[in-house]
Every structure is written in structure tokens, then in C-alpha cells.
Amino acid sequence: MIGERQNSLNRVIQIKGEMKVLEAKLEQLKKELNMLRENCTHEFEKKDYIQKCIKCHLIESLHW
Ligand SMILES: [Zn+2]
């Protein structure tokens, strides 16, 4: 069908564009989360072999 290839190409370009935006957003959110964790006065809750901060959800392994 005429136009079908063009349509899927347009969709590919659209998806790639959206992925780029989301990847940038993800990077920004990771940085923000890291900053929050750096400033957090952790309160850990022990669970099996890990402990998790109830405030920032940082997980640390208790295996040394
Ligand atoms: Zn914390």
C-alpha cells in the first residue's frame, strides 16, 4: 500500500525521538535521586541480607 512504508518510517522517527526525550529525563531523574540520597539521613530497615532506607529507598547489601 502506498504510504504504509512512509507511515511506519514516521512512527520509527517518532519513537526514536520519544526515546531520546525519555532517556534524557531518566538521566535527570537518576541525578536527582542520587542527590536526594546523598542528602538523606538514612533510616535503614533490615530485610534478610539487605537493608533498605525507608526514606530514600537506598538498598545496601549486608554481605561483607
Ligand atoms: Zn536514605
N, CA, C, O and the ligand as a Tripos MOL2 file, in Angstrom:
@<TRIPOS>MOLECULE
protein
  257   255    65     0     0
PROTEIN
NO_CHARGES

@<TRIPOS>ATOM
      1 N           0.8320   -1.2070    0.0000 N.3       1 MET1
      2 CA          0.0000    0.0000    0.0000 C.3       1 MET1
      3 C           0.8640    1.2530    0.0000 C.2       1 MET1
      4 O           1.8590    1.3480    0.7180 O.2       1 MET1
      5 N           0.4660    2.1820   -0.8020 N.am      2 ILE2
      6 CA          1.2110    3.4400   -0.8790 C.3       2 ILE2
      7 C           1.0570    4.1920    0.4530 C.2       2 ILE2
      8 O          -0.0460    4.3470    0.9780 O.2       2 ILE2
      9 N           2.1700    4.6400    0.9640 N.am      3 GLY3
     10 CA          2.1140    5.4320    2.1820 C.3       3 GLY3
     11 C           2.3480    4.6150    3.4380 C.2       3 GLY3
     12 O           2.6510    5.1710    4.4930 O.2       3 GLY3
     13 N           2.2110    3.2970    3.3350 N.am      4 GLU4
     14 CA          2.3600    2.4690    4.5370 C.3       4 GLU4
     15 C           3.8060    2.4900    5.0420 C.2       4 GLU4
     16 O           4.0750    2.5930    6.2390 O.2       4 GLU4
     17 N           4.7350    2.3850    4.0610 N.am      5 ARG5
     18 CA          6.1340    2.4110    4.4440 C.3       5 ARG5
     19 C           6.5010    3.7620    5.0700 C.2       5 ARG5
     20 O           7.2400    3.8450    6.0520 O.2       5 ARG5
     21 N           5.9650    4.7850    4.4720 N.am      6 GLN6
     22 CA          6.2310    6.1400    4.9780 C.3       6 GLN6
     23 C           5.6640    6.2980    6.3920 C.2       6 GLN6
     24 O           6.2830    6.9040    7.2670 O.2       6 GLN6
     25 N           4.4700    5.7370    6.5870 N.am      7 ASN7
     26 CA          3.8450    5.8240    7.9080 C.3       7 ASN7
     27 C           4.6730    5.1350    8.9740 C.2       7 ASN7
     28 O           4.8660    5.6720   10.0650 O.2       7 ASN7
     29 N           5.1730    3.9220    8.6510 N.am      8 SER8
     30 CA          5.9370    3.2220    9.6730 C.3       8 SER8
     31 C           7.2840    3.9080    9.8900 C.2       8 SER8
     32 O           7.8240    3.8980   10.9960 O.2       8 SER8
     33 N           7.8190    4.5010    8.8260 N.am      9 LEU9
     34 CA          9.0620    5.2550    8.9870 C.3       9 LEU9
     35 C           8.8340    6.4650    9.8920 C.2       9 LEU9
     36 O           9.6430    6.7590   10.7720 O.2       9 LEU9
     37 N           7.7430    7.1440    9.6650 N.am     10 ASN10
     38 CA          7.4100    8.2810   10.5220 C.3      10 ASN10
     39 C           7.2740    7.8480   11.9770 C.2      10 ASN10
     40 O           7.7160    8.5430   12.8920 O.2      10 ASN10
     41 N           6.6540    6.6900   12.1710 N.am     11 ARG11
     42 CA          6.4660    6.1700   13.5310 C.3      11 ARG11
     43 C           7.8160    5.8370   14.1640 C.2      11 ARG11
     44 O           8.0430    6.0970   15.3460 O.2      11 ARG11
     45 N           8.7120    5.2550   13.3550 N.am     12 VAL12
     46 CA         10.0580    4.9340   13.8590 C.3      12 VAL12
     47 C          10.7590    6.2060   14.3140 C.2      12 VAL12
     48 O          11.3590    6.2490   15.3880 O.2      12 VAL12
     49 N          10.6750    7.2380   13.4860 N.am     13 ILE13
     50 CA         11.3130    8.5100   13.8320 C.3      13 ILE13
     51 C          10.6870    9.0870   15.0970 C.2      13 ILE13
     52 O          11.3780    9.6310   15.9570 O.2      13 ILE13
     53 N           9.3650    8.9570   15.1920 N.am     14 GLN14
     54 CA          8.6460    9.4540   16.3630 C.3      14 GLN14
     55 C           9.0800    8.6980   17.6270 C.2      14 GLN14
     56 O           9.3370    9.3000   18.6700 O.2      14 GLN14
     57 N           9.1550    7.3610   17.5090 N.am     15 ILE15
     58 CA          9.5500    6.5350   18.6600 C.3      15 ILE15
     59 C          10.9670    6.8850   19.0970 C.2      15 ILE15
     60 O          11.2370    7.0450   20.2880 O.2      15 ILE15
     61 N          11.8840    7.0030   18.1080 N.am     16 LYS16
     62 CA         13.2660    7.3290   18.4540 C.3      16 LYS16
     63 C          13.3610    8.6880   19.1380 C.2      16 LYS16
     64 O          14.1430    8.8700   20.0700 O.2      16 LYS16
     65 N          12.5700    9.6250   18.6750 N.am     17 GLY17
     66 CA         12.5490   10.9410   19.2880 C.3      17 GLY17
     67 C          12.0560   10.8760   20.7180 C.2      17 GLY17
     68 O          12.6280   11.4970   21.6140 O.2      17 GLY17
     69 N          10.9800   10.1110   20.9260 N.am     18 GLU18
     70 CA         10.4290    9.9590   22.2790 C.3      18 GLU18
     71 C          11.4190    9.2720   23.2000 C.2      18 GLU18
     72 O          11.5570    9.6470   24.3650 O.2      18 GLU18
     73 N          12.1230    8.2450   22.6690 N.am     19 MET19
     74 CA         13.1080    7.5300   23.4750 C.3      19 MET19
     75 C          14.2290    8.4590   23.9160 C.2      19 MET19
     76 O          14.7000    8.3890   25.0510 O.2      19 MET19
     77 N          14.6460    9.3270   23.0100 N.am     20 LYS20
     78 CA         15.7000   10.2860   23.3300 C.3      20 LYS20
     79 C          15.2650   11.2040   24.4680 C.2      20 LYS20
     80 O          16.0270   11.4630   25.4000 O.2      20 LYS20
     81 N          14.0370   11.6870   24.3770 N.am     21 VAL21
     82 CA         13.4940   12.5650   25.4050 C.3      21 VAL21
     83 C          13.4320   11.8330   26.7460 C.2      21 VAL21
     84 O          13.8140   12.3710   27.7850 O.2      21 VAL21
     85 N          12.9310   10.5710   26.6960 N.am     22 LEU22
     86 CA         12.7840    9.7980   27.9300 C.3      22 LEU22
     87 C          14.1380    9.4250   28.5310 C.2      22 LEU22
     88 O          14.2970    9.4030   29.7520 O.2      22 LEU22
     89 N          15.1180    9.1310   27.6600 N.am     23 GLU23
     90 CA         16.4530    8.8200   28.1620 C.3      23 GLU23
     91 C          17.0570   10.0200   28.8770 C.2      23 GLU23
     92 O          17.6900    9.8780   29.9230 O.2      23 GLU23
     93 N          16.8560   11.2020   28.3040 N.am     24 ALA24
     94 CA         17.3520   12.4230   28.9310 C.3      24 ALA24
     95 C          16.6520   12.6420   30.2690 C.2      24 ALA24
     96 O          17.2790   13.0210   31.2580 O.2      24 ALA24
     97 N          15.3460   12.3970   30.2830 N.am     25 LYS25
     98 CA         14.5470   12.5310   31.5040 C.3      25 LYS25
     99 C          15.0290   11.5420   32.5660 C.2      25 LYS25
    100 O          15.1590   11.8920   33.7390 O.2      25 LYS25
    101 N          15.2920   10.3050   32.1430 N.am     26 LEU26
    102 CA         15.7640    9.2730   33.0590 C.3      26 LEU26
    103 C          17.1020    9.6590   33.6770 C.2      26 LEU26
    104 O          17.3090    9.4910   34.8790 O.2      26 LEU26
    105 N          18.0030   10.1750   32.8570 N.am     27 GLU27
    106 CA         19.2970   10.6200   33.3640 C.3      27 GLU27
    107 C          19.1200   11.7070   34.4140 C.2      27 GLU27
    108 O          19.7690   11.6990   35.4600 O.2      27 GLU27
    109 N          18.2240   12.6420   34.1100 N.am     28 GLN28
    110 CA         17.9650   13.7550   35.0170 C.3      28 GLN28
    111 C          17.3790   13.2470   36.3340 C.2      28 GLN28
    112 O          17.7560   13.7150   37.4080 O.2      28 GLN28
    113 N          16.4480   12.2820   36.2440 N.am     29 LEU29
    114 CA         15.8240   11.7240   37.4440 C.3      29 LEU29
    115 C          16.8300   10.9410   38.2770 C.2      29 LEU29
    116 O          16.7920   10.9830   39.5070 O.2      29 LEU29
    117 N          17.7370   10.2210   37.6010 N.am     30 LYS30
    118 CA         18.7750    9.4770   38.3250 C.3      30 LYS30
    119 C          19.6630   10.4240   39.1140 C.2      30 LYS30
    120 O          20.0130   10.1620   40.2650 O.2      30 LYS30
    121 N          20.0240   11.5440   38.4670 N.am     31 LYS31
    122 CA         20.8530   12.5410   39.1410 C.3      31 LYS31
    123 C          20.1320   13.1110   40.3560 C.2      31 LYS31
    124 O          20.7170   13.2860   41.4260 O.2      31 LYS31
    125 N          18.8290   13.4000   40.1590 N.am     32 GLU32
    126 CA         18.0330   13.9640   41.2390 C.3      32 GLU32
    127 C          17.9330   12.9710   42.3990 C.2      32 GLU32
    128 O          18.0460   13.3590   43.5620 O.2      32 GLU32
    129 N          17.7210   11.6980   42.0840 N.am     33 LEU33
    130 CA         17.6260   10.6610   43.1080 C.3      33 LEU33
    131 C          18.9440   10.5150   43.8490 C.2      33 LEU33
    132 O          18.9570   10.3770   45.0730 O.2      33 LEU33
    133 N          20.0630   10.5450   43.1130 N.am     34 ASN34
    134 CA         21.3760   10.4560   43.7490 C.3      34 ASN34
    135 C          21.6060   11.6160   44.6990 C.2      34 ASN34
    136 O          22.1630   11.4410   45.7820 O.2      34 ASN34
    137 N          21.1720   12.8140   44.2840 N.am     35 MET35
    138 CA         21.3230   13.9850   45.1380 C.3      35 MET35
    139 C          20.5020   13.8330   46.4150 C.2      35 MET35
    140 O          20.9710   14.1590   47.5050 O.2      35 MET35
    141 N          19.2720   13.3350   46.2720 N.am     36 LEU36
    142 CA         18.4160   13.1180   47.4430 C.3      36 LEU36
    143 C          19.0560   12.1070   48.3930 C.2      36 LEU36
    144 O          19.0220   12.2670   49.6130 O.2      36 LEU36
    145 N          19.6450   11.0590   47.8000 N.am     37 ARG37
    146 CA         20.2640   10.0190   48.6230 C.3      37 ARG37
    147 C          21.5040   10.5260   49.3270 C.2      37 ARG37
    148 O          21.7790   10.1430   50.4640 O.2      37 ARG37
    149 N          22.2670   11.4030   48.6430 N.am     38 GLU38
    150 CA         23.4570   11.9790   49.2670 C.3      38 GLU38
    151 C          23.0790   12.8470   50.4570 C.2      38 GLU38
    152 O          23.8210   12.9330   51.4360 O.2      38 GLU38
    153 N          21.9330   13.4830   50.3690 N.am     39 ASN39
    154 CA         21.4960   14.3860   51.4420 C.3      39 ASN39
    155 C          20.6290   13.6960   52.4880 C.2      39 ASN39
    156 O          20.2390   14.3170   53.4770 O.2      39 ASN39
    157 N          20.3240   12.4200   52.2790 N.am     40 CYS40
    158 CA         19.4280   11.6880   53.1710 C.3      40 CYS40
    159 C          20.1510   11.2640   54.4390 C.2      40 CYS40
    160 O          21.2860   10.7890   54.3850 O.2      40 CYS40
    161 N          19.4940   11.4360   55.5790 N.am     41 THR41
    162 CA         19.9910   10.8060   56.8000 C.3      41 THR41
    163 C          19.2670    9.4620   56.8820 C.2      41 THR41
    164 O          18.1540    9.3560   57.3980 O.2      41 THR41
    165 N          19.9370    8.4500   56.3570 N.am     42 HIS42
    166 CA         19.2910    7.1520   56.1480 C.3      42 HIS42
    167 C          18.7240    6.5490   57.4260 C.2      42 HIS42
    168 O          19.3080    6.6360   58.5060 O.2      42 HIS42
    169 N          17.5710    5.9420   57.2520 N.am     43 GLU43
    170 CA         16.9960    5.1200   58.3160 C.3      43 GLU43
    171 C          16.7460    3.7490   57.7310 C.2      43 GLU43
    172 O          15.7720    3.5330   57.0090 O.2      43 GLU43
    173 N          17.6420    2.8190   58.0540 N.am     44 PHE44
    174 CA         17.5970    1.5180   57.4110 C.3      44 PHE44
    175 C          16.6550    0.5460   58.1010 C.2      44 PHE44
    176 O          16.5030    0.5220   59.3220 O.2      44 PHE44
    177 N          16.0460   -0.2380   57.2620 N.am     45 GLU45
    178 CA         15.1690   -1.3100   57.7180 C.3      45 GLU45
    179 C          15.8080   -2.6020   57.2180 C.2      45 GLU45
    180 O          16.0140   -2.7780   56.0170 O.2      45 GLU45
    181 N          16.1170   -3.4950   58.1390 N.am     46 LYS46
    182 CA         16.8140   -4.7210   57.7320 C.3      46 LYS46
    183 C          15.8470   -5.7540   57.1770 C.2      46 LYS46
    184 O          14.7540   -5.9650   57.7030 O.2      46 LYS46
    185 N          16.2870   -6.3890   56.0980 N.am     47 LYS47
    186 CA         15.4780   -7.4210   55.4510 C.3      47 LYS47
    187 C          16.4020   -8.5000   54.9350 C.2      47 LYS47
    188 O          17.1810   -8.2490   54.0150 O.2      47 LYS47
    189 N          16.3410   -9.6750   55.4910 N.am     48 ASP48
    190 CA         17.2080  -10.7660   55.0410 C.3      48 ASP48
    191 C          18.6590  -10.3110   54.9260 C.2      48 ASP48
    192 O          19.2900   -9.9820   55.9300 O.2      48 ASP48
    193 N          19.1820  -10.2910   53.7140 N.am     49 TYR49
    194 CA         20.5920   -9.9540   53.5280 C.3      49 TYR49
    195 C          20.8070   -8.5370   53.0340 C.2      49 TYR49
    196 O          21.9110   -8.1700   52.6330 O.2      49 TYR49
    197 N          19.7440   -7.7420   53.0640 N.am     50 ILE50
    198 CA         19.8860   -6.3540   52.6250 C.3      50 ILE50
    199 C          19.2830   -5.4320   53.6770 C.2      50 ILE50
    200 O          18.5220   -5.8580   54.5460 O.2      50 ILE50
    201 N          19.6410   -4.1750   53.5720 N.am     51 GLN51
    202 CA         18.9370   -3.1740   54.3580 C.3      51 GLN51
    203 C          18.5230   -2.0560   53.4150 C.2      51 GLN51
    204 O          19.2570   -1.6720   52.5040 O.2      51 GLN51
    205 N          17.3320   -1.5520   53.6630 N.am     52 LYS52
    206 CA         16.7770   -0.5440   52.7720 C.3      52 LYS52
    207 C          16.3900    0.6860   53.5740 C.2      52 LYS52
    208 O          15.7400    0.5820   54.6140 O.2      52 LYS52
    209 N          16.7930    1.8430   53.0870 N.am     53 CYS53
    210 CA         16.4290    3.0880   53.7450 C.3      53 CYS53
    211 C          14.9440    3.3540   53.5110 C.2      53 CYS53
    212 O          14.4650    3.3420   52.3770 O.2      53 CYS53
    213 N          14.2340    3.5930   54.6030 N.am     54 ILE54
    214 CA         12.7880    3.8070   54.4620 C.3      54 ILE54
    215 C          12.4770    5.1810   53.8650 C.2      54 ILE54
    216 O          11.3510    5.4380   53.4400 O.2      54 ILE54
    217 N          13.4780    6.0570   53.8370 N.am     55 LYS55
    218 CA         13.2280    7.4080   53.3170 C.3      55 LYS55
    219 C          13.5720    7.5440   51.8310 C.2      55 LYS55
    220 O          12.7860    8.0770   51.0480 O.2      55 LYS55
    221 N          14.7740    7.0480   51.4500 N.am     56 CYS56
    222 CA         15.1820    7.2560   50.0580 C.3      56 CYS56
    223 C          15.2450    5.9400   49.2700 C.2      56 CYS56
    224 O          15.5770    5.9290   48.0840 O.2      56 CYS56
    225 N          14.9180    4.8270   49.9530 N.am     57 HIS57
    226 CA         14.8820    3.5080   49.3090 C.3      57 HIS57
    227 C          16.2460    3.0330   48.8160 C.2      57 HIS57
    228 O          16.3300    2.1840   47.9280 O.2      57 HIS57
    229 N          17.2920    3.5710   49.3850 N.am     58 LEU58
    230 CA         18.6300    3.0820   49.0880 C.3      58 LEU58
    231 C          18.7710    1.6670   49.6570 C.2      58 LEU58
    232 O          18.4060    1.4130   50.8040 O.2      58 LEU58
    233 N          19.3030    0.7550   48.8470 N.am     59 ILE59
    234 CA         19.4600   -0.6180   49.3020 C.3      59 ILE59
    235 C          20.9440   -0.9190   49.4550 C.2      59 ILE59
    236 O          21.7410   -0.6710   48.5500 O.2      59 ILE59
    237 N          21.3000   -1.4600   50.6230 N.am     60 GLU60
    238 CA         22.6760   -1.8690   50.8580 C.3      60 GLU60
    239 C          22.7060   -3.3400   51.1970 C.2      60 GLU60
    240 O          21.8350   -3.8540   51.9000 O.2      60 GLU60
    241 N          23.7190   -4.0070   50.6890 N.am     61 SER61
    242 CA         23.8820   -5.4170   50.9850 C.3      61 SER61
    243 C          24.5280   -5.5800   52.3590 C.2      61 SER61
    244 O          25.4280   -4.8220   52.7200 O.2      61 SER61
    245 N          24.0730   -6.5600   53.1150 N.am     62 LEU62
    246 CA         24.6660   -6.8150   54.4290 C.3      62 LEU62
    247 C          25.7250   -7.9060   54.3480 C.2      62 LEU62
    248 O          26.2690   -8.3270   55.3680 O.2      62 LEU62
    249 N          26.0150   -8.3590   53.1420 N.am     63 HIS63
    250 CA         27.0980   -9.3270   52.9310 C.3      63 HIS63
    251 C          28.4140   -8.6020   52.8910 C.2      63 HIS63
    252 O          28.5980   -7.6990   52.0750 O.2      63 HIS63
    253 N          29.3310   -8.9730   53.7490 N.am     64 TRP64
    254 CA         30.6350   -8.2950   53.7310 C.3      64 TRP64
    255 C          31.7010   -9.2160   53.2000 C.2      64 TRP64
    256 O          32.8650   -8.8240   53.1090 O.2      64 TRP64
    257 ZN         18.1430    7.2650   52.8840 Zn       65 ZN65
@<TRIPOS>BOND
     1     1     2 1
     2     2     3 1
     3     3     4 2
     4     3     5 am
     5     5     6 1
     6     6     7 1
     7     7     8 2
     8     7     9 am
     9     9    10 1
    10    10    11 1
    11    11    12 2
    12    11    13 am
    13    13    14 1
    14    14    15 1
    15    15    16 2
    16    15    17 am
    17    17    18 1
    18    18    19 1
    19    19    20 2
    20    19    21 am
    21    21    22 1
    22    22    23 1
    23    23    24 2
    24    23    25 am
    25    25    26 1
    26    26    27 1
    27    27    28 2
    28    27    29 am
    29    29    30 1
    30    30    31 1
    31    31    32 2
    32    31    33 am
    33    33    34 1
    34    34    35 1
    35    35    36 2
    36    35    37 am
    37    37    38 1
    38    38    39 1
    39    39    40 2
    40    39    41 am
    41    41    42 1
    42    42    43 1
    43    43    44 2
    44    43    45 am
    45    45    46 1
    46    46    47 1
    47    47    48 2
    48    47    49 am
    49    49    50 1
    50    50    51 1
    51    51    52 2
    52    51    53 am
    53    53    54 1
    54    54    55 1
    55    55    56 2
    56    55    57 am
    57    57    58 1
    58    58    59 1
    59    59    60 2
    60    59    61 am
    61    61    62 1
    62    62    63 1
    63    63    64 2
    64    63    65 am
    65    65    66 1
    66    66    67 1
    67    67    68 2
    68    67    69 am
    69    69    70 1
    70    70    71 1
    71    71    72 2
    72    71    73 am
    73    73    74 1
    74    74    75 1
    75    75    76 2
    76    75    77 am
    77    77    78 1
    78    78    79 1
    79    79    80 2
    80    79    81 am
    81    81    82 1
    82    82    83 1
    83    83    84 2
    84    83    85 am
    85    85    86 1
    86    86    87 1
    87    87    88 2
    88    87    89 am
    89    89    90 1
    90    90    91 1
    91    91    92 2
    92    91    93 am
    93    93    94 1
    94    94    95 1
    95    95    96 2
    96    95    97 am
    97    97    98 1
    98    98    99 1
    99    99   100 2
   100    99   101 am
   101   101   102 1
   102   102   103 1
   103   103   104 2
   104   103   105 am
   105   105   106 1
   106   106   107 1
   107   107   108 2
   108   107   109 am
   109   109   110 1
   110   110   111 1
   111   111   112 2
   112   111   113 am
   113   113   114 1
   114   114   115 1
   115   115   116 2
   116   115   117 am
   117   117   118 1
   118   118   119 1
   119   119   120 2
   120   119   121 am
   121   121   122 1
   122   122   123 1
   123   123   124 2
   124   123   125 am
   125   125   126 1
   126   126   127 1
   127   127   128 2
   128   127   129 am
   129   129   130 1
   130   130   131 1
   131   131   132 2
   132   131   133 am
   133   133   134 1
   134   134   135 1
   135   135   136 2
   136   135   137 am
   137   137   138 1
   138   138   139 1
   139   139   140 2
   140   139   141 am
   141   141   142 1
   142   142   143 1
   143   143   144 2
   144   143   145 am
   145   145   146 1
   146   146   147 1
   147   147   148 2
   148   147   149 am
   149   149   150 1
   150   150   151 1
   151   151   152 2
   152   151   153 am
   153   153   154 1
   154   154   155 1
   155   155   156 2
   156   155   157 am
   157   157   158 1
   158   158   159 1
   159   159   160 2
   160   159   161 am
   161   161   162 1
   162   162   163 1
   163   163   164 2
   164   163   165 am
   165   165   166 1
   166   166   167 1
   167   167   168 2
   168   167   169 am
   169   169   170 1
   170   170   171 1
   171   171   172 2
   172   171   173 am
   173   173   174 1
   174   174   175 1
   175   175   176 2
   176   175   177 am
   177   177   178 1
   178   178   179 1
   179   179   180 2
   180   179   181 am
   181   181   182 1
   182   182   183 1
   183   183   184 2
   184   183   185 am
   185   185   186 1
   186   186   187 1
   187   187   188 2
   188   187   189 am
   189   189   190 1
   190   190   191 1
   191   191   192 2
   192   191   193 am
   193   193   194 1
   194   194   195 1
   195   195   196 2
   196   195   197 am
   197   197   198 1
   198   198   199 1
   199   199   200 2
   200   199   201 am
   201   201   202 1
   202   202   203 1
   203   203   204 2
   204   203   205 am
   205   205   206 1
   206   206   207 1
   207   207   208 2
   208   207   209 am
   209   209   210 1
   210   210   211 1
   211   211   212 2
   212   211   213 am
   213   213   214 1
   214   214   215 1
   215   215   216 2
   216   215   217 am
   217   217   218 1
   218   218   219 1
   219   219   220 2
   220   219   221 am
   221   221   222 1
   222   222   223 1
   223   223   224 2
   224   223   225 am
   225   225   226 1
   226   226   227 1
   227   227   228 2
   228   227   229 am
   229   229   230 1
   230   230   231 1
   231   231   232 2
   232   231   233 am
   233   233   234 1
   234   234   235 1
   235   235   236 2
   236   235   237 am
   237   237   238 1
   238   238   239 1
   239   239   240 2
   240   239   241 am
   241   241   242 1
   242   242   243 1
   243   243   244 2
   244   243   245 am
   245   245   246 1
   246   246   247 1
   247   247   248 2
   248   247   249 am
   249   249   250 1
   250   250   251 1
   251   251   252 2
   252   251   253 am
   253   253   254 1
   254   254   255 1
   255   255   256 2
@<TRIPOS>SUBSTRUCTURE
     1 MET1         2 RESIDUE 1 A MET
     2 ILE2         6 RESIDUE 1 A ILE
     3 GLY3        10 RESIDUE 1 A GLY
     4 GLU4        14 RESIDUE 1 A GLU
     5 ARG5        18 RESIDUE 1 A ARG
     6 GLN6        22 RESIDUE 1 A GLN
     7 ASN7        26 RESIDUE 1 A ASN
     8 SER8        30 RESIDUE 1 A SER
     9 LEU9        34 RESIDUE 1 A LEU
    10 ASN10       38 RESIDUE 1 A ASN
    11 ARG11       42 RESIDUE 1 A ARG
    12 VAL12       46 RESIDUE 1 A VAL
    13 ILE13       50 RESIDUE 1 A ILE
    14 GLN14       54 RESIDUE 1 A GLN
    15 ILE15       58 RESIDUE 1 A ILE
    16 LYS16       62 RESIDUE 1 A LYS
    17 GLY17       66 RESIDUE 1 A GLY
    18 GLU18       70 RESIDUE 1 A GLU
    19 MET19       74 RESIDUE 1 A MET
    20 LYS20       78 RESIDUE 1 A LYS
    21 VAL21       82 RESIDUE 1 A VAL
    22 LEU22       86 RESIDUE 1 A LEU
    23 GLU23       90 RESIDUE 1 A GLU
    24 ALA24       94 RESIDUE 1 A ALA
    25 LYS25       98 RESIDUE 1 A LYS
    26 LEU26      102 RESIDUE 1 A LEU
    27 GLU27      106 RESIDUE 1 A GLU
    28 GLN28      110 RESIDUE 1 A GLN
    29 LEU29      114 RESIDUE 1 A LEU
    30 LYS30      118 RESIDUE 1 A LYS
    31 LYS31      122 RESIDUE 1 A LYS
    32 GLU32      126 RESIDUE 1 A GLU
    33 LEU33      130 RESIDUE 1 A LEU
    34 ASN34      134 RESIDUE 1 A ASN
    35 MET35      138 RESIDUE 1 A MET
    36 LEU36      142 RESIDUE 1 A LEU
    37 ARG37      146 RESIDUE 1 A ARG
    38 GLU38      150 RESIDUE 1 A GLU
    39 ASN39      154 RESIDUE 1 A ASN
    40 CYS40      158 RESIDUE 1 A CYS
    41 THR41      162 RESIDUE 1 A THR
    42 HIS42      166 RESIDUE 1 A HIS
    43 GLU43      170 RESIDUE 1 A GLU
    44 PHE44      174 RESIDUE 1 A PHE
    45 GLU45      178 RESIDUE 1 A GLU
    46 LYS46      182 RESIDUE 1 A LYS
    47 LYS47      186 RESIDUE 1 A LYS
    48 ASP48      190 RESIDUE 1 A ASP
    49 TYR49      194 RESIDUE 1 A TYR
    50 ILE50      198 RESIDUE 1 A ILE
    51 GLN51      202 RESIDUE 1 A GLN
    52 LYS52      206 RESIDUE 1 A LYS
    53 CYS53      210 RESIDUE 1 A CYS
    54 ILE54      214 RESIDUE 1 A ILE
    55 LYS55      218 RESIDUE 1 A LYS
    56 CYS56      222 RESIDUE 1 A CYS
    57 HIS57      226 RESIDUE 1 A HIS
    58 LEU58      230 RESIDUE 1 A LEU
    59 ILE59      234 RESIDUE 1 A ILE
    60 GLU60      238 RESIDUE 1 A GLU
    61 SER61      242 RESIDUE 1 A SER
    62 LEU62      246 RESIDUE 1 A LEU
    63 HIS63      250 RESIDUE 1 A HIS
    64 TRP64      254 RESIDUE 1 A TRP
    65 ZN65       257 GROUP 0 **** ****
